[in-house]
Amino acid sequence: MRRTVRYLEQWEKRRTMPLWREAFSEDTEEFLEYYYEEKTGDNGILVMEEDDGERTEAPKRIAERPGGREGENRRQEAEGQGE
């Protein structure tokens, strides 16, 4: 199976809204609209697409950090630096 990683074009970014609703269920619809109107223009959103049409998405700020925020917290705890 072939995988392709790329940044979404601006017109494609709204397709990620269901993922954000699931990941950040505490956010209001008003905030989500604000975020997509004002912030995603400057933010890159990575997508990994597979030949079978499967797609995985991540905002650039999460994708650039191995393990994301949770991975960083676990690393600090393992090193005795966690809160």
C-alpha positions in Angstrom: 0.0 0.0 0.0 1.3 3.4 -1.0 1.1 6.4 1.4 1.4 10.0 0.6 2.0 12.8 3.1 1.2 16.4 2.1 -0.2 19.7 3.4 -3.9 20.4 2.7 -4.8 23.1 0.3 -6.7 26.0 1.9 -10.0 24.8 0.3 -9.6 21.3 1.8 -9.0 22.4 5.5 -12.7 22.5 6.4 -12.9 18.7 5.8 -11.0 18.3 9.1 -13.7 19.9 11.2 -15.3 16.5 12.3 -11.9 15.4 13.6 -11.5 18.6 15.6 -15.0 18.3 17.0 -14.1 14.8 18.2 -10.7 15.8 19.6 -11.8 19.0 21.2 -15.4 18.3 22.2 -15.3 21.0 24.8 -15.0 23.7 22.2 -18.1 25.5 21.1 -19.3 25.6 17.5 -18.7 29.4 17.6 -15.0 28.8 18.6 -14.6 26.2 15.9 -16.0 28.6 13.3 -13.6 31.3 14.5 -10.7 28.9 14.5 -11.3 27.8 10.9 -12.1 31.3 9.7 -9.1 33.0 11.4 -6.4 30.5 12.3 -6.3 27.7 9.7 -5.3 30.2 7.0 -1.9 30.5 8.7 -1.6 26.9 10.0 -0.5 23.9 7.9 -2.6 20.8 8.3 -0.8 17.6 7.3 -2.6 14.6 5.8 -1.4 11.1 5.1 -3.4 9.5 2.4 -3.4 5.8 1.4 -4.2 4.2 -1.9 -7.5 2.8 -0.5 -8.7 6.4 0.3 -7.9 6.2 4.0 -6.8 9.5 5.4 -5.1 10.6 8.6 -4.9 14.3 9.5 -2.9 16.4 12.0 -2.3 20.1 12.5 1.3 21.0 11.8 2.0 22.0 15.4 1.0 18.6 16.7 2.7 16.7 13.9 6.0 18.4 14.5 6.2 17.2 18.1 6.9 13.4 18.3 4.2 11.9 20.5 2.3 15.2 20.6 1.5 16.9 23.9 0.7 13.6 25.6 4.0 12.0 24.5 5.9 15.0 25.9 4.1 14.7 29.2 4.9 10.9 29.4 8.5 11.6 28.6 8.8 14.2 31.4 7.1 11.9 33.9 9.5 9.1 33.0 12.5 11.4 33.6 11.0 12.6 36.9 10.3 16.1 35.6 6.4 15.8 35.4 4.1 17.7 37.6 
